[in-house]
Amino acid sequence: ELKVLKAKELKDGDLLGSSLATVYLDGKIIGTTKKVKKTVNPSWNATIIQEMEIDLSKPLPKLLVEVSEVDALNVDKCKGVAEIDLKALILEPNNWYLNNYVNLKEGKIGKRKKPVQGAIYLQGIFYFPQHVSQLSTPPLY
């Protein structure tokens, strides 16, 4: 499960623009939040991934969350990208959930002309069903 809750301190952009977050798994869009207008601290509270299966016999997919702004002319401008390390969340013992801000950085998804600023708050639970008995109670959302 992955929730995209909010972002903070994004770089100022178009005064008429809207912020949104798009989640990519191995370069493919798997979900997008709604647009939130005229704020550098948007709140989405969106569940993007309910459940997904990952084949551990293959390299782990890359999970990226791009925060962008759609301006008054409907042009999409990347504000920054958060990369989620699935290996650390899935394979390392007792490190199966995400519940914090992830700093945005420059990414290859969108082109940036201004420095990246801000962070995105993500919540997620990443585990294998066979490990449920070994886990403590999942964090409350």
Secondary structure, DSSP 8 states (H G I E B T S, - for coil): -EEEEEEES-----TT-EEEEEEEETTEEEEE---EES-SS-EEEEEEES-----TTS----EEEEEEEE-TT--EEEEEEEEE-HHHHHTSTT--EEEEEEE-B--SSS--SS----EEEEEEE---GGGGGGS------
